Amino acid sequence: MAVIERDSDAIATTTLLRAPAAIIAGAYVVGLVIGESARPLSADPLSIGFYACTALVLLPFVLPSRWFDRAPALLNAWLVAGAAIATARAAFMAGWLFPRLPLTSWLTKLLFDLVLVAALWIAAIATRRSGQAQ
């Protein structure tokens, strides 16, 4: 197996740009678990499919960077797809929640979603560019 030498500055930059996305993905999962455990007993539990879809979208953002050396095209496509799904969800939720929330609550939700989606896209693009630079 051949060892590929990588520029340490490129690795550091990619890691730095992926870190916020990993933190956001981890915080989303923690929030999901806390929210599910704090739900009223009368509420329906979330399905296993919901958890599986969440893991499918967020998993590439928390994978170690060295895994991207083994199958860069697959993992880069997975990152871009995850960011695209998160963007579509944020857009849908913004439209769906607009008539249901007061304006200040809706703007706060919109701002947090924009920050989340921006961090995911930065991570996806940084990892893709790092792979192309090799």
ROKOL-734389 format. One record per atom (N, C-alpha, C, O): residue number from 1; chain; atom name; x, y, z. Coordinates in steps of 0.001 Angstrom, whole numbers. Layout:
! ROKOL-734389
  nr kette atom      px      py      pz
 NUM     A   CA       X       Y       Z
...
//
This chain:
! ROKOL-734389
  nr kette atom      px      py      pz
   1     A    N     847   -1164       0
   1     A   CA       0       0       0
   1     A    C     902    1240       0
   1     A    O    1827    1346     805
   2     A    N     628    2145    -885
   2     A   CA    1438    3349   -1020
   2     A    C    1021    4380      26
   2     A    O    -162    4537     328
   3     A    N    1990    5058     555
   3     A   CA    1733    6121    1519
   3     A    C    1812    7438     774
   3     A    O    2798    7728      96
   4     A    N     771    8224     907
   4     A   CA     707    9512     224
   4     A    C    1096   10587    1223
   4     A    O     486   10712    2285
   5     A    N    2108   11358     879
   5     A   CA    2518   12476    1721
   5     A    C    1567   13640    1460
   5     A    O    1293   13990     312
   6     A    N    1080   14219    2522
   6     A   CA     171   15354    2385
   6     A    C     776   16569    3053
   6     A    O    1509   16459    4036
   7     A    N     467   17696    2520
   7     A   CA     924   18962    3063
   7     A    C     270   19183    4426
   7     A    O    -956   19146    4537
   8     A    N    1075   19411    5459
   8     A   CA     526   19572    6806
   8     A    C    -343   20816    6923
   8     A    O   -1284   20830    7716
   9     A    N     -53   21861    6152
   9     A   CA    -900   23061    6174
   9     A    C   -2280   22758    5591
   9     A    O   -3292   23238    6102
  10     A    N   -2318   21966    4527
  10     A   CA   -3600   21600    3921
  10     A    C   -4422   20750    4890
  10     A    O   -5634   20929    5002
  11     A    N   -3766   19837    5582
  11     A   CA   -4467   18991    6550
  11     A    C   -5023   19856    7679
  11     A    O   -6175   19693    8083
  12     A    N   -4209   20765    8181
  12     A   CA   -4644   21627    9279
  12     A    C   -5811   22514    8857
  12     A    O   -6756   22703    9624
  13     A    N   -5754   23052    7659
  13     A   CA   -6825   23910    7168
  13     A    C   -8117   23127    7012
  13     A    O   -9182   23586    7425
  14     A    N   -8023   21949    6418
  14     A   CA   -9213   21113    6240
  14     A    C   -9807   20735    7587
  14     A    O  -11022   20797    7769
  15     A    N   -8968   20348    8521
  15     A   CA   -9449   19995    9853
  15     A    C  -10120   21186   10524
  15     A    O  -11169   21039   11151
  16     A    N   -9525   22356   10395
  16     A   CA  -10092   23559   10988
  16     A    C  -11446   23894   10378
  16     A    O  -12353   24320   11094
  17     A    N  -11600   23712    9077
  17     A   CA  -12861   24025    8416
  17     A    C  -13928   22960    8667
  17     A    O  -15122   23255    8604
  18     A    N  -13506   21720    8951
  18     A   CA  -14474   20656    9235
  18     A    C  -14909   20654   10692
  18     A    O  -15970   20116   11009
  19     A    N  -14120   21238   11585
  19     A   CA  -14422   21185   13017
  19     A    C  -15789   21784   13369
  19     A    O  -16532   21155   14122
  20     A    N  -16159   22969   12860
  20     A   CA  -17490   23500   13215
  20     A    C  -18627   22580   12768
  20     A    O  -19619   22430   13481
  21     A    N  -18490   21970   11602
  21     A   CA  -19538   21060   11122
  21     A    C  -19643   19837   12027
  21     A    O  -20746   19368   12309
  22     A    N  -18514   19320   12480
  22     A   CA  -18538   18169   13382
  22     A    C  -19176   18543   14713
  22     A    O  -19937   17758   15279
  23     A    N  -18873   19731   15213
  23     A   CA  -19472   20186   16470
  23     A    C  -20978   20358   16311
  23     A    O  -21747   19952   17182
  24     A    N  -21397   20953   15210
  24     A   CA  -22825   21154   14964
  24     A    C  -23540   19812   14814
  24     A    O  -24629   19627   15356
  25     A    N  -22934   18875   14081
  25     A   CA  -23544   17556   13911
  25     A    C  -23678   16852   15257
  25     A    O  -24715   16257   15549
  26     A    N  -22635   16918   16071
  26     A   CA  -22696   16298   17397
  26     A    C  -23745   16960   18281
  26     A    O  -24478   16275   18995
  27     A    N  -23819   18282   18239
  27     A   CA  -24813   19008   19038
  27     A    C  -26230   18672   18577
  27     A    O  -27144   18583   19397
  28     A    N  -26416   18485   17272
  28     A   CA  -27737   18116   16763
  28     A    C  -28154   16757   17310
  28     A    O  -29303   16572   17712
  29     A    N  -27223   15807   17324
  29     A   CA  -27537   14468   17829
  29     A    C  -27836   14523   19325
  29     A    O  -28780   13882   19788
  30     A    N  -27043   15281   20088
  30     A   CA  -27299   15421   21524
  30     A    C  -28677   16063   21744
  30     A    O  -29439   15610   22598
  31     A    N  -28994   17102   20987
  31     A   CA  -30306   17733   21090
  31     A    C  -31434   16791   20727
  31     A    O  -32499   16820   21344
  32     A    N  -31207   15962   19735
  32     A   CA  -32209   14985   19319
  32     A    C  -32475   13982   20439
  32     A    O  -33628   13665   20731
  33     A    N  -31413   13488   21063
  33     A   CA  -31563   12521   22153
  33     A    C  -32233   13167   23361
  33     A    O  -33130   12574   23961
  34     A    N  -31808   14380   23725
  34     A   CA  -32422   15075   24865
  34     A    C  -33891   15375   24584
  34     A    O  -34748   15188   25448
  35     A    N  -34174   15841   23373
  35     A   CA  -35559   16126   23010
  35     A    C  -36435   14892   23030
  35     A    O  -37590   14955   23451
  36     A    N  -35902   13781   22584
  36     A   CA  -36673   12540   22586
  36     A    C  -36900   12048   24009
  36     A    O  -37974   11536   24325
  37     A    N  -35900   12199   24864
  37     A   CA  -36056   11726   26244
  37     A    C  -36964   12646   27054
  37     A    O  -37541   12206   28048
  38     A    N  -37107   13903   26660
  38     A   CA  -37935   14855   27395
  38     A    C  -39336   14996   26808
  38     A    O  -40127   15802   27300
  39     A    N  -39651   14247   25793
  39     A   CA  -40967   14385   25159
  39     A    C  -42065   13901   26107
  39     A    O  -41813   13042   26952
  40     A    N  -43262   14434   25980
  40     A   CA  -44374   13956   26813
  40     A    C  -44703   12500   26470
  40     A    O  -44515   12065   25334
  41     A    N  -45182   11772   27439
  41     A   CA  -45525   10366   27201
  41     A    C  -46633   10208   26175
  41     A    O  -46732    9167   25525
  42     A    N  -47468   11230   26022
  42     A   CA  -48563   11158   25049
  42     A    C  -48091   11363   23623
  42     A    O  -48820   11038   22685
  43     A    N  -46887   11894   23432
  43     A   CA  -46367   12143   22078
  43     A    C  -45838   10849   21472
  43     A    O  -45345    9967   22175
  44     A    N  -45951   10758   20171
  44     A   CA  -45424    9588   19465
  44     A    C  -43906    9645   19438
  44     A    O  -43338   10713   19209
  45     A    N  -43230    8513   19667
  45     A   CA  -41763    8514   19584
  45     A    C  -41315    8642   18129
  45     A    O  -42054    8297   17206
  46     A    N  -40102    9141   17941
  46     A   CA  -39547    9231   16591
  46     A    C  -39245    7829   16076
  46     A    O  -38905    6932   16847
  47     A    N  -39371    7653   14787
  47     A   CA  -39156    6332   14197
  47     A    C  -37664    6028   14061
  47     A    O  -36822    6925   14078
  48     A    N  -37370    4752   13926
  48     A   CA  -35988    4319   13680
  48     A    C  -35508    4897   12343
  48     A    O  -34331    5226   12195
  49     A    N  -36413    5018   11379
  49     A   CA  -36062    5600   10084
  49     A    C  -35587    7027   10206
  49     A    O  -34682    7444    9483
  50     A    N  -36187    7790   11117
  50     A   CA  -35760    9169   11337
  50     A    C  -34330    9206   11856
  50     A    O  -33515   10009   11401
  51     A    N  -34028    8318   12825
  51     A   CA  -32669    8259   13361
  51     A    C  -31678    7795   12295
  51     A    O  -30555    8294   12228
  52     A    N  -32092    6847   11468
  52     A   CA  -31210    6348   10409
  52     A    C  -30919    7451    9383
  52     A    O  -29779    7601    8944
  53     A    N  -31930    8213    9004
  53     A   CA  -31728    9313    8049
  53     A    C  -30841   10403    8647
  53     A    O  -29996   10974    7958
  54     A    N  -31040   10682    9926
  54     A   CA  -30190   11671   10592
  54     A    C  -28742   11219   10584
  54     A    O  -27841   12004   10286
  55     A    N  -28518    9958   10910
  55     A   CA  -27151    9424   10908
  55     A    C  -26565    9443    9499
  55     A    O  -25387    9755    9324
  56     A    N  -27366    9115    8503
  56     A   CA  -26896    9100    7118
  56     A    C  -26441   10489    6669
  56     A    O  -25456   10615    5942
  57     A    N  -27153   11524    7098
  57     A   CA  -26798   12891    6708
  57     A    C  -25597   13414    7499
  57     A    O  -24714   14055    6930
  58     A    N  -25559   13144    8808
  58     A   CA  -24546   13767    9662
  58     A    C  -23261   12967    9816
  58     A    O  -22233   13534   10185
  59     A    N  -23290   11684    9546
  59     A   CA  -22110   10847    9779
  59     A    C  -20852   11313    9048
  59     A    O  -19787   11326    9665
  60     A    N  -20911   11695    7775
  60     A   CA  -19651   12071    7119
  60     A    C  -18986   13301    7715
  60     A    O  -17781   13491    7549
  61     A    N  -19748   14135    8404
  61     A   CA  -19171   15338    8987
  61     A    C  -18366   15051   10247
  61     A    O  -17552   15876   10661
  62     A    N  -18581   13899   10859
  62     A   CA  -17843   13563   12078
  62     A    C  -16803   12465   11850
  62     A    O  -16101   12082   12785
  63     A    N  -16695   11959   10632
  63     A   CA  -15672   10961   10330
  63     A    C  -14287   11592   10354
  63     A    O  -14138   12763   10006
  64     A    N  -13276   10837   10758
  64     A   CA  -11911   11382   10754
  64     A    C  -11455   11731    9331
  64     A    O  -11836   11065    8368
  65     A    N  -10650   12764    9214
  65     A   CA  -10172   13217    7900
  65     A    C   -9369   12143    7174
  65     A    O   -9401   12079    5945
  66     A    N   -8651   11302    7912
  66     A   CA   -7826   10282    7248
  66     A    C   -8669    9260    6489
  66     A    O   -8169    8618    5565
  67     A    N   -9937    9101    6861
  67     A   CA  -10809    8198    6118
  67     A    C  -11054    8695    4702
  67     A    O  -11363    7903    3811
  68     A    N  -10921    9990    4487
  68     A   CA  -11159   10555    3167
  68     A    C  -10046   10188    2186
  68     A    O  -10225   10320     976
  69     A    N   -8909    9731    2689
  69     A   CA   -7827    9291    1812
  69     A    C   -8157    7977    1121
  69     A    O   -7677    7717      18
  70     A    N   -8967    7152    1757
  70     A   CA   -9269    5810    1216
  70     A    C  -10266    5857      68
  70     A    O  -10078    5182    -945
  71     A    N  -11307    6635     215
  71     A   CA  -12338    6744    -830
  71     A    C  -12779    8200    -930
  71     A    O  -13899    8538    -546
  72     A    N  -11907    9062   -1442
  72     A   CA  -12227   10497   -1419
  72     A    C  -13460   10874   -2233
  72     A    O  -14242   11720   -1798
  73     A    N  -13650   10278   -3383
  73     A   CA  -14790   10663   -4218
  73     A    C  -16115   10304   -3542
  73     A    O  -17057   11096   -3553
  74     A    N  -16184    9112   -2956
  74     A   CA  -17408    8679   -2291
  74     A    C  -17720    9553   -1082
  74     A    O  -18850   10015    -921
  75     A    N  -16725    9778    -238
  75     A   CA  -16967   10563     967
  75     A    C  -17221   12038     653
  75     A    O  -18019   12682    1334
  76     A    N  -16557   12578    -363
  76     A   CA  -16833   13969    -749
  76     A    C  -18252   14112   -1289
  76     A    O  -18938   15090    -992
  77     A    N  -18687   13138   -2079
  77     A   CA  -20066   13165   -2579
  77     A    C  -21056   13037   -1424
  77     A    O  -22106   13679   -1429
  78     A    N  -20720   12209    -437
  78     A   CA  -21570   12041     741
  78     A    C  -21678   13353    1529
  78     A    O  -22760   13707    1998
  79     A    N  -20568   14067    1673
  79     A   CA  -20592   15360    2354
  79     A    C  -21471   16367    1612
  79     A    O  -22287   17060    2221
  80     A    N  -21297   16438     311
  80     A   CA  -22090   17384    -491
  80     A    C  -23569   17016    -420
  80     A    O  -24421   17896    -293
  81     A    N  -23878   15724    -501
  81     A   CA  -25275   15287    -406
  81     A    C  -25854   15621     967
  81     A    O  -26997   16066    1063
  82     A    N  -25079   15412    2024
  82     A   CA  -25544   15746    3368
  82     A    C  -25810   17231    3518
  82     A    O  -26814   17629    4109
  83     A    N  -24916   18051    2988
  83     A   CA  -25110   19503    3047
  83     A    C  -26335   19921    2226
  83     A    O  -27083   20810    2633
  84     A    N  -26536   19283    1076
  84     A   CA  -27695   19601     233
  84     A    C  -29000   19215     929
  84     A    O  -29978   19959     869
  85     A    N  -29018   18064    1583
  85     A   CA  -30223   17630    2309
  85     A    C  -30501   18579    3469
  85     A    O  -31649   18960    3699
  86     A    N  -29463   18962    4198
  86     A   CA  -29642   19903    5308
  86     A    C  -30147   21250    4800
  86     A    O  -30963   21891    5464
  87     A    N  -29677   21686    3639
  87     A   CA  -30137   22940    3045
  87     A    C  -31611   22847    2657
  87     A    O  -32386   23767    2919
  88     A    N  -31994   21731    2030
  88     A   CA  -33395   21537    1634
  88     A    C  -34299   21504    2870
  88     A    O  -35392   22070    2861
  89     A    N  -33832   20836    3934
  89     A   CA  -34615   20783    5172
  89     A    C  -34759   22174    5772
  89     A    O  -35848   22545    6211
  90     A    N  -33680   22950    5797
  90     A   CA  -33732   24299    6363
  90     A    C  -34698   25181    5567
  90     A    O  -35457   25956    6149
  91     A    N  -34668   25063    4239
  91     A   CA  -35573   25852    3400
  91     A    C  -37029   25448    3629
  91     A    O  -37911   26302    3723
  92     A    N  -37271   24138    3718
  92     A   CA  -38630   23658    3971
  92     A    C  -39135   24149    5328
  92     A    O  -40257   24641    5440
  93     A    N  -38290   24009    6364
  93     A   CA  -38702   24413    7708
  93     A    C  -38947   25925    7783
  93     A    O  -39855   26374    8482
  94     A    N  -38137   26704    7064
  94     A   CA  -38351   28161    7062
  94     A    C  -39724   28491    6488
  94     A    O  -40448   29315    7045
  95     A    N  -40081   27856    5386
  95     A   CA  -41386   28106    4782
  95     A    C  -42536   27564    5616
  95     A    O  -43580   28206    5725
  96     A    N  -42351   26389    6203
  96     A   CA  -43415   25756    6972
  96     A    C  -43656   26464    8293
  96     A    O  -44799   26586    8734
  97     A    N  -42586   26933    8931
  97     A   CA  -42722   27578   10244
  97     A    C  -43099   29050   10177
  97     A    O  -43531   29612   11183
  98     A    N  -42950   29693    9017
  98     A   CA  -43221   31129    8920
  98     A    C  -44610   31508    9427
  98     A    O  -44716   32425   10241
  99     A    N  -45685   30842    8983
  99     A   CA  -47000   31243    9504
  99     A    C  -47295   30719   10918
  99     A    O  -48282   31129   11528
 100     A    N  -46464   29830   11438
 100     A   CA  -46736   29190   12719
 100     A    C  -45991   29807   13901
 100     A    O  -46337   29529   15049
 101     A    N  -44987   30629   13651
 101     A   CA  -44172   31207   14727
 101     A    C  -44244   32720   14700
 101     A    O  -44463   33320   13648
 102     A    N  -44056   33341   15867
 102     A   CA  -43897   34803   15853
 102     A    C  -42636   35172   15057
 102     A    O  -41713   34367   14932
 103     A    N  -42613   36371   14534
 103     A   CA  -41524   36779   13641
 103     A    C  -40153   36649   14295
 103     A    O  -39214   36177   13655
 104     A    N  -40016   37059   15559
 104     A   CA  -38699   36980   16209
 104     A    C  -38247   35534   16375
 104     A    O  -37065   35239   16199
 105     A    N  -39160   34629   16709
 105     A   CA  -38803   33211   16835
 105     A    C  -38429   32630   15480
 105     A    O  -37487   31846   15366
 106     A    N  -39177   33023   14456
 106     A   CA  -38891   32518   13116
 106     A    C  -37528   33018   12627
 106     A    O  -36757   32254   12046
 107     A    N  -37234   34294   12862
 107     A   CA  -35938   34834   12448
 107     A    C  -34783   34155   13195
 107     A    O  -33733   33897   12606
 108     A    N  -34971   33868   14477
 108     A   CA  -33943   33166   15249
 108     A    C  -33710   31777   14682
 108     A    O  -32565   31362   14497
 109     A    N  -34785   31058   14405
 109     A   CA  -34670   29713   13816
 109     A    C  -33991   29794   12450
 109     A    O  -33130   28973   12133
 110     A    N  -34372   30770   11651
 110     A   CA  -33777   30941   10327
 110     A    C  -32280   31234   10436
 110     A    O  -31482   30675    9684
 111     A    N  -31901   32101   11360
 111     A   CA  -30488   32434   11545
 111     A    C  -29681   31210   11958
 111     A    O  -28609   30965   11405
 112     A    N  -30177   30438   12921
 112     A   CA  -29465   29230   13344
 112     A    C  -29356   28222   12203
 112     A    O  -28315   27586   12033
 113     A    N  -30424   28073   11422
 113     A   CA  -30365   27152   10285
 113     A    C  -29354   27619    9244
 113     A    O  -28635   26802    8670
 114     A    N  -29293   28919    8998
 114     A   CA  -28317   29437    8035
 114     A    C  -26883   29205    8506
 114     A    O  -26017   28855    7704
 115     A    N  -26628   29395    9789
 115     A   CA  -25292   29136   10339
 115     A    C  -24946   27657   10205
 115     A    O  -23836   27308    9804
 116     A    N  -25895   26795   10542
 116     A   CA  -25683   25353   10431
 116     A    C  -25381   24947    8987
 116     A    O  -24413   24231    8729
 117     A    N  -26198   25398    8066
 117     A   CA  -26018   25019    6658
 117     A    C  -24706   25592    6120
 117     A    O  -24012   24924    5353
 118     A    N  -24361   26810    6511
 118     A   CA  -23088   27398    6061
 118     A    C  -21903   26576    6555
 118     A    O  -20961   26336    5800
 119     A    N  -21940   26143    7809
 119     A   CA  -20844   25324    8347
 119     A    C  -20739   23989    7620
 119     A    O  -19635   23521    7345
 120     A    N  -21866   23376    7309
 120     A   CA  -21841   22101    6587
 120     A    C  -21279   22285    5177
 120     A    O  -20491   21460    4714
 121     A    N  -21678   23361    4490
 121     A   CA  -21163   23607    3142
 121     A    C  -19679   23944    3155
 121     A    O  -18940   23513    2269
 122     A    N  -19232   24711    4152
 122     A   CA  -17805   25019    4256
 122     A    C  -17009   23739    4438
 122     A    O  -15959   23563    3821
 123     A    N  -17509   22837    5291
 123     A   CA  -16822   21560    5505
 123     A    C  -16800   20730    4228
 123     A    O  -15775   20140    3887
 124     A    N  -17919   20685    3526
 124     A   CA  -17989   19886    2296
 124     A    C  -17047   20439    1229
 124     A    O  -16346   19679     561
 125     A    N  -17032   21750    1069
 125     A   CA  -16163   22349      43
 125     A    C  -14703   22252     424
 125     A    O  -13860   21992    -434
 126     A    N  -14382   22457    1698
 126     A   CA  -12982   22367    2143
 126     A    C  -12428   20967    1932
 126     A    O  -11295   20804    1481
 127     A    N  -13227   19960    2258
 127     A   CA  -12755   18576    2083
 127     A    C  -12603   18250     604
 127     A    O  -11657   17567     210
 128     A    N  -13515   18728    -203
 128     A   CA  -13432   18484   -1656
 128     A    C  -12183   19143   -2239
 128     A    O  -11456   18518   -3011
 129     A    N  -11931   20401   -1874
 129     A   CA  -10757   21110   -2404
 129     A    C   -9481   20485   -1912
 129     A    O   -8495   20426   -2647
 130     A    N   -9479   20015    -675
 130     A   CA   -8282   19353    -135
 130     A    C   -7986   18086    -930
 130     A    O   -6825   17772   -1192
 131     A    N   -9018   17369   -1309
 131     A   CA   -8846   16159   -2113
 131     A    C   -8360   16461   -3520
 131     A    O   -7581   15695   -4087
 132     A    N   -8812   17566   -4085
 132     A   CA   -8395   17940   -5434
 132     A    C   -6971   18457   -5465
 132     A    O   -6299   18356   -6491
 133     A    N   -6498   19012   -4352
 133     A   CA   -5152   19573   -4296
 133     A    C   -4074   18493   -4243
 133     A    O   -2902   18770   -4500
 134     A    N   -4459   17287   -3916
 134     A   CA   -3469   16207   -3817
 134     A    C   -3025   15725   -5179
 134     A    O   -2195   14821   -5274
//
